[in-house]
Amino acid sequence: VSDESILVLLLLQAELGMTSQRHFYTICHLFPCGQLLERSRFNRRSRQLI
C-alpha cells in the first residue's frame, strides 16, 4: 500500500468527521478497495505520514 493511498484514506476520514481510527478502519473493510494493511501497520504508517 502506497503512502498516497494511506493519505487519501486519512483525508476521507477527516472529511467524514470520524475521530476513531479503529472505527474508520473497520468501515474500510466493507468496501472492495484492494489489499489493506493490518490495523496496527495502518495506524503506524498513518502516524508517520502526519
Summary of the structure (lengths in Angstrom):
residues: 50
radius of gyration: 9.9
end to end distance: 16.2
largest distance: 25.2
contacts: 103
relative contact order: 0.20
helix: 66%
strand: 0%
